[in-house]
Amino acid sequence: MELQQLHYFQTVARLEHMTKAAEELRIAQPSLSKTIARLEDDLGVPLFERQHRQIKLNRFGELFLNRVERIFMEIYEGKREIREALNLEEHTIRMAVTIPRVLPDLVGSFLKENPHVRFQQFVHSMAVMKEQLKNGEVDYCISSIPLEDDEDIVWEPLMTEEIFLIVPPGHWLEDRDEIDLIEVKDEPFISMNTGYGLRNLTDEICLQAGFSPVISFEGDEPGVIGDLVRQGLGIAFIPAISWMNRRTPFPHKIRIKSPTCVRTIGLGWSKRRHFTRTAKEFHPFMINYFHHIGKKLNQL
């Protein structure tokens, strides 16, 4: 059994699709299938249930994945501790975020007081961010979707903000200040990509209102979404925090009366993470920062 086999298994388990896993790993699919088959032979049990093109972990696979994730976490932490001993990692903070809009101001504020610190930012889907936390690739994750379903991850709420609708100039709702969400059930929506925190949340809110949104365009940057709305290509959900320090104002915003349309931004980290002194100092700074931001957003 080799580490490469375990890495391949971990990727297939996350994507639940052999072809997509092969593409991400940049190997031929037959080669990947043979590697997984050899691993199953070594263990003496199947790890997946095959359902046409989709594959899912069976109970043996779930047990084994938990151990594999611990192996990679320990390897990564071992390397990290060695680098830290050489003083290469002490002043680096790695962040995974689903809310990139807030990071420049947060990081900039911290760097004013700590100019020696270096940041690395990763913007991914929830599934990838969760894997990064568990594998020890990042110190913290800032997300609008709680990561409370994993015993190895600590989740701390930071602030709650309102989510608005924005509509283009000349739209039939541009004179309204608030609506019930069901009123726009037939409108085309411009939305974040599937798998990102805001998209998951707004899809659920639409279902609570009694409809599934018709998505005309998907993107990963609120600013681009705002520009597309301004061009009349659809309407969009935009969280309050997106108005911070924005040079070009968003189109007309409308408050949603029903259902409740808010999100909670939180901080996640692994219980097994070995934090540097710098990363530890960043924790209370983030809490104070978001407390201050929450007060500002309440004035919108």
C-alpha positions as CSV (number, residue, x, y, z in Angstrom):
1,M,0.0,0.0,0.0
2,E,1.5,3.4,-1.1
3,L,0.7,7.0,-0.3
4,Q,-0.2,7.6,-3.9
5,Q,-2.8,4.9,-3.8
6,L,-4.3,6.6,-0.7
7,H,-4.3,10.0,-2.3
8,Y,-6.1,8.6,-5.4
9,F,-8.6,6.9,-3.1
10,Q,-9.2,10.1,-1.2
11,T,-9.8,12.0,-4.5
12,V,-12.3,9.4,-5.8
13,A,-14.1,9.4,-2.5
14,R,-14.5,13.2,-2.6
15,L,-15.7,13.5,-6.2
16,E,-17.7,10.2,-6.3
17,H,-16.9,10.0,-10.0
18,M,-14.0,8.1,-11.5
19,T,-13.6,10.2,-14.7
20,K,-13.7,13.5,-12.8
21,A,-11.1,12.1,-10.3
22,A,-8.8,11.0,-13.1
23,E,-9.0,14.4,-14.7
24,E,-8.2,16.2,-11.4
25,L,-5.3,13.8,-10.8
26,R,-4.2,14.1,-14.4
27,I,-3.9,10.4,-15.0
28,A,-5.8,8.0,-17.4
29,Q,-9.0,6.6,-16.0
30,P,-8.1,2.9,-16.6
31,S,-4.9,3.5,-14.6
32,L,-6.9,5.1,-11.7
33,S,-9.5,2.2,-11.8
34,K,-6.6,-0.3,-11.6
35,T,-5.1,1.5,-8.6
36,I,-8.4,1.5,-6.7
37,A,-8.9,-2.2,-7.5
38,R,-5.4,-3.0,-6.2
39,L,-6.1,-1.1,-3.0
40,E,-9.4,-3.0,-2.5
41,D,-7.5,-6.3,-3.1
42,D,-4.9,-5.3,-0.5
43,L,-7.7,-4.6,2.0
44,G,-9.8,-7.6,1.1
45,V,-13.0,-5.6,0.8
46,P,-14.7,-3.3,-1.7
47,L,-14.6,0.4,-0.8
48,F,-17.2,1.7,-3.2
49,E,-20.7,1.0,-4.5
50,R,-21.0,1.4,-8.2
51,Q,-24.1,3.1,-9.5
52,H,-23.8,3.6,-13.3
53,R,-21.2,6.4,-13.7
54,Q,-21.5,7.5,-10.1
55,I,-19.7,5.7,-7.3
56,K,-20.2,6.1,-3.5
57,L,-18.3,4.9,-0.5
58,N,-19.7,1.9,1.2
59,R,-19.4,1.4,5.0
60,F,-15.9,-0.1,4.6
61,G,-14.9,2.9,2.4
62,E,-16.2,5.4,5.0
63,L,-14.2,3.7,7.8
64,F,-11.0,3.6,5.7
65,L,-11.4,7.2,4.5
66,N,-11.5,8.5,8.0
67,R,-8.1,6.8,8.7
68,V,-6.6,8.0,5.4
69,E,-7.5,11.6,6.2
70,R,-5.7,11.2,9.5
71,I,-2.7,9.8,7.8
72,F,-2.4,12.8,5.5
73,M,-3.1,15.2,8.3
74,E,-0.2,13.7,10.4
75,I,2.2,13.7,7.4
76,Y,1.3,17.3,6.6
77,E,1.7,18.4,10.3
78,G,5.0,16.6,10.5
79,K,6.4,18.5,7.5
80,R,4.9,21.7,8.9
81,E,6.5,21.3,12.3
82,I,9.9,20.7,10.7
83,R,9.5,23.8,8.6
84,E,8.4,25.8,11.6
85,A,11.5,24.6,13.5
86,L,13.5,26.1,10.6
87,N,11.5,29.3,11.0
88,L,10.0,29.1,7.5
89,E,6.4,28.8,8.6
90,E,6.2,30.8,11.8
91,H,4.9,34.0,10.1
92,T,2.6,32.4,7.4
93,I,-1.2,32.2,7.8
94,R,-3.2,30.1,5.3
95,M,-6.9,30.8,4.8
96,A,-9.6,29.1,2.9
97,V,-12.7,31.3,2.2
98,T,-16.0,31.2,0.5
99,I,-16.4,35.0,1.0
100,P,-13.3,36.5,-0.8
101,R,-14.8,40.0,-0.6
102,V,-14.0,40.4,3.1
103,L,-10.5,39.1,3.0
104,P,-8.5,42.1,1.7
105,D,-9.8,44.4,4.4
106,L,-9.4,41.8,7.1
107,V,-5.8,40.9,6.0
108,G,-4.9,44.5,5.4
109,S,-5.9,45.5,8.9
110,F,-3.9,42.7,10.4
111,L,-0.8,43.5,8.3
112,K,-0.8,47.1,9.4
113,E,-0.1,45.8,12.9
114,N,2.0,42.8,11.8
115,P,3.9,43.7,8.6
116,H,6.1,40.6,8.9
117,V,3.2,38.2,8.4
118,R,2.6,36.5,5.0
119,F,-0.9,35.3,3.9
120,Q,-2.0,32.6,1.5
121,Q,-5.6,32.5,0.4
122,F,-7.6,29.7,-1.2
123,V,-11.1,30.1,-2.6
124,H,-12.8,26.7,-3.2
125,S,-16.1,24.9,-2.9
126,M,-17.2,23.7,0.6
127,A,-16.1,20.2,-0.1
128,V,-12.6,21.2,-1.0
129,M,-12.3,23.6,1.9
130,K,-13.4,21.0,4.4
131,E,-10.8,18.6,3.0
132,Q,-8.1,21.3,3.3
133,L,-8.9,21.8,6.9
134,K,-8.9,18.1,7.7
135,N,-5.6,17.5,5.8
136,G,-3.9,20.4,7.6
137,E,-3.4,22.5,4.4
138,V,-4.9,25.6,5.9
139,D,-5.1,27.2,9.3
140,Y,-8.6,28.6,9.2
141,C,-11.7,28.5,7.0
142,I,-14.2,31.4,6.8
143,S,-17.5,30.3,5.4
144,S,-21.2,30.9,5.4
145,I,-22.0,27.2,5.7
146,P,-21.4,25.6,9.1
147,L,-18.9,22.8,9.3
148,E,-20.5,21.3,12.4
149,D,-21.0,17.8,10.9
150,D,-17.4,16.7,11.6
151,E,-16.0,15.9,15.0
152,D,-12.5,17.0,14.0
153,I,-13.5,20.5,13.0
154,V,-14.4,23.4,15.4
155,W,-17.0,25.9,14.1
156,E,-17.3,29.3,15.7
157,P,-20.0,31.8,14.5
158,L,-18.6,35.3,13.8
159,M,-21.6,37.4,12.6
160,T,-25.0,37.3,11.0
161,E,-25.9,39.5,8.0
162,E,-28.9,40.1,5.8
163,I,-29.1,39.0,2.2
164,F,-30.8,41.3,-0.3
165,L,-32.1,41.0,-3.9
166,I,-30.7,43.4,-6.5
167,V,-32.6,44.2,-9.7
168,P,-31.5,46.0,-12.9
169,P,-32.5,49.6,-13.8
170,G,-36.0,49.7,-15.3
171,H,-37.0,46.4,-13.6
172,W,-40.7,46.2,-12.5
173,L,-39.5,46.0,-8.9
174,E,-37.1,48.9,-8.9
175,D,-39.5,51.1,-6.9
176,R,-40.1,48.5,-4.2
177,D,-38.1,48.5,-1.0
178,E,-39.2,45.0,0.2
179,I,-40.9,42.0,-1.2
180,D,-41.9,38.4,-0.5
181,L,-39.5,36.1,-2.3
182,I,-42.2,34.2,-4.0
183,E,-43.0,37.3,-6.1
184,V,-39.8,36.6,-8.2
185,K,-40.3,32.9,-8.7
186,D,-40.4,33.3,-12.5
187,E,-37.5,35.7,-12.7
188,P,-34.1,34.6,-14.1
189,F,-31.4,34.6,-11.4
190,I,-27.7,35.3,-11.7
191,S,-26.0,33.2,-9.0
192,M,-22.8,31.9,-7.4
193,N,-21.6,28.5,-8.7
194,T,-23.1,25.3,-7.2
195,G,-21.1,24.1,-4.2
196,Y,-20.3,27.5,-2.8
197,G,-21.8,28.6,0.5
198,L,-24.0,31.4,-0.7
199,R,-25.5,29.4,-3.6
200,N,-26.3,26.5,-1.3
201,L,-28.0,28.8,1.2
202,T,-30.0,30.9,-1.4
203,D,-31.2,27.7,-3.1
204,E,-32.5,26.5,0.2
205,I,-34.2,29.9,0.9
206,C,-36.0,29.7,-2.5
207,L,-37.3,26.2,-1.6
208,Q,-38.6,27.6,1.7
209,A,-40.4,30.3,-0.3
210,G,-42.0,27.6,-2.5
211,F,-40.0,27.5,-5.8
212,S,-36.7,26.5,-7.4
213,P,-34.8,29.4,-8.9
214,V,-34.2,29.5,-12.7
215,I,-30.5,30.2,-13.0
216,S,-29.5,32.1,-16.2
217,F,-25.8,32.6,-15.3
218,E,-23.4,31.2,-12.7
219,G,-20.2,33.0,-11.4
220,D,-17.9,33.1,-8.5
221,E,-17.5,36.8,-7.8
222,P,-20.2,39.1,-6.4
223,G,-18.9,42.1,-8.3
224,V,-19.3,40.3,-11.7
225,I,-22.8,39.2,-10.7
226,G,-23.6,42.8,-9.9
227,D,-22.4,44.0,-13.3
228,L,-24.5,41.3,-15.1
229,V,-27.6,42.4,-13.2
230,R,-26.9,46.0,-14.2
231,Q,-26.9,44.9,-17.8
232,G,-30.4,43.5,-17.3
233,L,-29.5,39.8,-17.5
234,G,-31.3,38.8,-14.4
235,I,-31.7,39.5,-10.6
236,A,-29.4,38.2,-7.9
237,F,-29.0,37.6,-4.2
238,I,-26.2,39.8,-2.7
239,P,-25.2,39.7,1.0
240,A,-24.8,42.9,2.9
241,I,-21.0,42.5,3.3
242,S,-20.6,42.8,-0.5
243,W,-21.4,46.6,-0.1
244,M,-18.3,47.2,1.9
245,N,-15.6,49.4,0.3
246,R,-17.2,48.9,-3.1
247,R,-16.2,51.5,-5.7
248,T,-19.1,50.8,-8.2
249,P,-22.4,50.6,-6.4
250,F,-24.7,47.6,-6.9
251,P,-28.0,48.1,-8.6
252,H,-31.2,48.8,-6.6
253,K,-31.4,46.5,-3.5
254,I,-34.6,45.1,-2.1
255,R,-35.2,43.7,1.3
256,I,-36.8,40.2,1.5
257,K,-39.7,40.1,4.0
258,S,-40.4,36.4,3.7
259,P,-38.8,33.9,4.2
260,T,-36.0,35.2,6.6
261,C,-33.0,35.8,4.3
262,V,-29.8,36.0,6.4
263,R,-26.6,34.1,6.6
264,T,-24.2,33.4,9.5
265,I,-20.5,33.8,8.7
266,G,-18.3,31.5,10.8
267,L,-14.7,30.4,11.4
268,G,-13.6,26.8,11.2
269,W,-10.4,25.0,12.1
270,S,-9.1,21.5,12.8
271,K,-8.8,20.3,16.4
272,R,-5.6,18.5,15.4
273,R,-4.0,21.6,13.9
274,H,-0.6,22.7,15.2
275,F,-1.0,26.5,15.2
276,T,2.0,28.8,15.0
277,R,2.1,31.8,17.4
278,T,1.1,34.1,14.5
279,A,-1.9,32.0,13.6
280,K,-3.0,31.9,17.3
281,E,-2.8,35.7,17.4
282,F,-4.9,36.1,14.3
283,H,-7.9,34.3,15.9
284,P,-9.0,37.0,18.4
285,F,-8.2,39.6,15.7
286,M,-10.8,38.0,13.4
287,I,-13.4,37.8,16.1
288,N,-13.0,41.6,16.9
289,Y,-13.0,42.4,13.2
290,F,-16.2,40.7,12.4
291,H,-17.9,42.1,15.5
292,H,-17.1,45.6,14.2
293,I,-18.3,44.7,10.7
294,G,-21.5,43.3,12.0
295,K,-22.3,46.6,13.7
296,K,-21.6,48.5,10.4
297,L,-23.8,46.2,8.4
298,N,-26.8,46.7,10.7
299,Q,-26.9,50.3,9.5
300,L,-27.5,49.3,5.9
